[in-house]
Amino acid sequence: MRHARVSWTLLLAGALVATTSLPAAAEELTISVSGLNLMFDNGTIEDNGAALGSITFQKPSSKYSYTLSGSDLDLHADVHIQGVADIPENGWVEPSGEGSYFTLSSSTDTLLSMPLGNLFVSYANELGTKSVEIDGNATGTITQHLPDGLVIGGDITIMLLIDTLVGPAPGVDGEPLVGFGSSGSTGQIAGTAVPEPGSLMILLGLAASALAACAWRHRQS
């Protein structure tokens, strides 16, 4: 009887530890976007409405990967970053004001929509190779309908890399960047993969079963 009590106690302790340690065990979830076409004009960076190449969802620690193809689902990004001043060469600016956002959508649904804040836009000119990087965080209310039951949460960051600048004003050496067009740019969103409700219910059910078993054993002793 003593051995049985010890076994059920250990089971209960394990179940409770599992349910209380879920946040620590959460995986990173990254969303990689290819085929962005961004342009900068009159203090605003936005997309030109062209279809995306693909959107890939990954959990690096578990080697999970799921890709949506733009050719199959008519994927699009709606990017709007306002209040961007002329960007100094090999420097950065912090966009002013509110109202910036990033949205991913397919032909049937909005996959992810999030307001953006804490933005920084940097411009590099390394021996004639010019690029722009945009970094920021998701702020406010986030709407998401990601595929395969995925949910992203935590501190969500975004990085957009524009490594091929084209007209109308791709930058003059030594001068601030006042405008650009681009093709084939990329983006990455990173956050925490929120556990699915089913996983939470299984662990909570295990804890409840262990409690009930302990109570039954106590009554039988």
Summary of the structure (lengths in Angstrom):
residues: 221
radius of gyration: 24.0
end to end distance: 7.9
largest distance: 85.4
contacts: 651
relative contact order: 0.20
helix: 26%
strand: 46%
